[in-house]
């Protein structure tokens, strides 16, 4: 990880959590006076781990109070799952868009789905989509540096209309954009 102000010079920062983590996603505001971070613990390689955890911090430097959040439950997320864009705050809870991975005879297949986390205790999953919301279908999602990938990276929500723009990686080669709404996702969520 690193940070920059000009995209020419970068300052590397230490890994905030142990063991190594991937897919670190910071909530957009403090909850209960603490910063909250979703992540997927991993090893040094491509990971045998595949579950989402939440960590808390008072200062963005020291992290603790680690909690398990969820694991893959459906075939499309049977290999591993991980958080994607920053969670979207709704009146019903935090909407988390995440990726799920299936190992097929042709390798990994990345999909994305959604879960609703509790507003005050975001380690509690209130609902989630049983099926995926998006799977690789277009040629630019099926073929590229890593085939069969739709990987959600960022989301922007228009609070007035509930429209969501989801930026995602296609086959680890291109950046793509998909549109949905909070209502459409909520229509797919089932209580846990």
N, C-alpha and C positions, 0 to 999 in steps of 0.2 A: 504494500500500500504506500501511497505517497500523496503529496499535495503540491499544487503549483498556483501561481498567480498569472503566469504568462505563457504557459504551455511550451516553454523552451527549457526552463530549469525546474527540476523536481527535487523535492526533499522527501526522502524515504522516512516512513514512520514505523515504529515497532508494531508487531502483531499485538493487538489489544487483548486477545484471549488465548488461552491454552486449553486443549491442544490447538493445533492449527485449525483455522476456520475458513470457510468459504461463504460467499453470498451474504456478507454482512449488510444488514438493512437497519438503519436508525429510524425510529419513530419521529414524526415531525414536531412533536412537542413532548415535554416532560409529563410523566404520569405518576401521581403520588409523590411529586418532588424529585423524581429520578428520571434519568435518561434511560431509554429502553432500546435494546438491540436484538434483532433476530439474526440467527446465523445457523450454519450447518457445520458442526465439528467434522474435521477430516484428518487424514494422515498426510504424509508428505507427497503422496502420489495422487491418483485420481479417486481415492476414497472407498473404503468399504462401508463407511458411515453414510447414513442417508436420512437423518431425522432433523427436524427443526427445533432449536433451542432458543431461549430468551435469556439475556443477561442484563443486569442493571448497574447503573453508575450514578454517583452524585456529581462527578467532575469530568466525565469523558476520558479519564485516565485510568482509574482503578475500577475494574469490573468484577462483579460477583453476583450472589443470589441467583445463580444459574438455574434455570428451570427447563424441563422438557416441555415442548409444546405439542408436537404431533409427528406421526410417522406415516409412511405410505400405506394405504389400506386397499386401494383398487389396483387391478392389473396394470393400468397405464402409469402407475406410480410405484410399482413393486420393487424397483431397484433402489431408488432414492428420491427424495424430495428436497427442495430448498426454497427459501424465500426469494421473491423477485423484487418488484418495485416497493418503494416506501408505502406502508399501509395507508389506506384512505380512511379518514375519520368520517363515520356516518352516525346518525342518531341511534342506530341499532348496534353499533360496535365498529371495530377496526376491520375494514375489508382488506384482506391480504391476498394478493395474486401471487401464486407460487408455481414453480416448475416441478414436474414429476417425470421420472425416467423409467422406461420399460426396456429390458434387455431382450432383444429379439435375435433370431438366427442371423440377421444382417447387422447386428450391433445395437447401440443405444438408440432409442427413439424418445425425444424430448417433447412433452406436451405442457400445457398449463391449465391450471384450475384455480379455484378460489376458496378461501375459508373466512369465516367471520369470527374475530377474536373479541373477547369481552373488553369494554371500554376502560374499566378500572383495573382489571386483572388480565392483561393481554396474553398470558400464558394459558388461559382457558379458552378452548375452541368451542364456540356456541353452535356453529353450523359449517358445513363444507359441501362442495359439489361432489356428487358421487362419480360423475363422469367428467372428462376433460372439457374445457371450454374451447380449446384450440389444439389442433394437431398439425404436423407438417403435411401439407397438401400441394402447395404451389411448387413449381420447379426450383425456385430460389430457396425454398425451405428443405427440399429433398436432396439437392446436390450442392456441394460446396466443400469448404475445408473440413467440416464435420457434418456429414449428411444426416437428414432426418431430425432437424432441430428447429423448434420454435421456443425461444428462451426469453421470457418477459424481463425487461430491464428497468423500465420507468413507466410511470402512469401519471397523467394529468387529468384531474376531474373538474368539470365545470359545475360548481355547487348549485348554480341556478337551474340548470337543465338536467343534471345527473349524468351527462354524457362523459364518457371516459375515453381518452386516447391512450393506448398501450403501445409503447415502443418495445420492440422485441428483436432479438437476433435471429436471422434465418440462416441455417446451416453454418453458423459461425463465420459467415462471409459477408452478409449484408445486414443493414439495419432496416427494419420494417415498421409499419404503423398499422394498428388495427383499432377499430372503434367499437364500443359497446356502451351500455348504460348501467347505472347502479341497479335499476329495476330489473334489467335483463339478467344480471348476475344473481340478484336476490331471488329471482324466480327459479334458479337452479339449485340454490342452497337447501340442504336438508339438515335439520337439527342433529347434533351428535348425542 
